[in-house]
Structures are given as C-alpha cells and as structure tokens.
Amino acid sequence: MDADAPGARDAGPGRLGWGTVDDEVQIAYRLAQLERRVDAIMRHLGIAEPTIATTASARVQELARQGDKIHAIKQYREETGVGLAEAKAVVDNLF
C-alpha cells in the first residue's frame, strides 16, 4: 500500500458495489494518481485537453449545424455513452 494512501480499515460494503468503502477509497485514490500522471505526460508532450468541438464527431457537428439538436444529442450519446445532460451541454456549445 502507498504511504499516502488512505488506511486499510474494514468499513463495510461500499456504495458503488465494488467491495468495501475502503476498496472504493483506494480506487479513487489510485485514479487520482493516474490522472495526475496523464496530465503531466500531456503537458510534457504539449498535448492540449480536447475541446468540445474536437470531441464531437463530424456527424454530430453536422446535425447540430442543421439545427437538428435532438438527433445530434442522440448521436453523441450513442457514440460516447454519456448521459442526456452532458450530451445536451456538448451539442448546445458546439456553435
């Protein structure tokens, strides 16, 4: 176990169903570590965070440009697996 990681106590079942609360804390801690490392690598290589316009496919952008927001949102959700609110926010901010 990492010295900075949260302690290993048995706190019962976790809310997400992935094991104990401690398991979930460990997973969250490890995920945060990995995200920091990826951010450092991206900065080192000069890779910018993707913007909304670059994350939406050409098809989604085309539908939004035509004013067919409902189908653009549906298409974005199918492509990415995100929820309705996030897909709507992406499509709303395309143009």
C-alpha positions in Angstrom: 0.0 0.0 0.0 1.2 3.5 -0.8 2.3 5.5 2.3 0.0 8.4 1.2 -3.0 6.2 0.5 -5.9 6.1 2.9 -5.7 3.5 5.7 -6.8 -0.1 5.2 -9.8 -0.4 7.6 -12.8 -2.5 7.0 -15.7 -0.1 6.7 -18.4 -2.4 5.4 -19.8 -2.6 1.9 -19.2 0.4 -0.4 -22.0 2.4 -2.1 -20.9 1.5 -5.6 -20.9 -2.2 -5.0 -17.2 -2.6 -5.8 -16.3 -4.0 -2.4 -15.8 -2.2 0.9 -15.8 1.5 1.4 -12.0 1.2 1.8 -11.8 -0.5 -1.6 -13.6 2.4 -3.2 -11.4 4.9 -1.4 -8.3 3.0 -2.7 -9.7 3.0 -6.2 -10.5 6.7 -6.1 -7.0 7.5 -4.7 -5.3 5.4 -7.4 -7.5 7.0 -10.1 -6.4 10.5 -8.9 -2.8 9.4 -9.1 -3.2 8.2 -12.6 -5.0 11.3 -13.7 -2.1 13.4 -12.4 0.4 11.3 -14.3 -1.6 11.5 -17.5 -1.9 15.3 -17.1 1.9 15.6 -16.6 2.6 13.5 -19.7 0.2 15.6 -21.7 1.9 18.8 -20.6 5.3 17.3 -21.3 4.3 16.3 -24.8 2.4 19.6 -25.4 -0.9 17.9 -25.9 -3.9 20.1 -25.1 -7.1 19.0 -23.5 -9.6 18.2 -26.2 -12.2 20.9 -26.6 -15.9 20.3 -27.1 -15.7 20.9 -30.8 -13.0 18.3 -31.3 -14.7 15.7 -29.2 -18.0 15.7 -31.2 -17.9 13.7 -34.4 -18.4 15.2 -37.8 -21.9 13.7 -37.8 -22.9 15.2 -34.5 -21.5 18.6 -35.7 -23.4 18.3 -39.0 -26.7 17.5 -37.2 -26.2 20.4 -34.8 -25.3 22.8 -37.7 -28.5 21.8 -39.5 -30.5 22.7 -36.3 -31.4 19.0 -35.6 -30.3 19.2 -31.9 -32.4 16.2 -30.8 -30.7 13.9 -33.3 -27.3 15.4 -32.6 -27.7 14.8 -28.9 -28.9 11.2 -29.6 -26.0 10.6 -31.9 -23.5 12.0 -29.4 -24.9 9.8 -26.6 -24.7 6.7 -28.8 -21.1 7.5 -29.7 -19.9 8.3 -26.2 -22.2 6.7 -23.8 -22.7 9.9 -21.8 -25.9 11.0 -20.1 -28.6 13.2 -21.6 -27.5 16.4 -19.7 -23.9 16.1 -20.7 -24.7 15.3 -24.4 -27.1 18.3 -24.4 -24.4 20.6 -23.0 -21.9 19.5 -25.6 -24.4 20.0 -28.5 -25.5 23.3 -27.1 -21.9 24.6 -27.0 -20.9 23.4 -30.5 -21.9 26.6 -32.3 
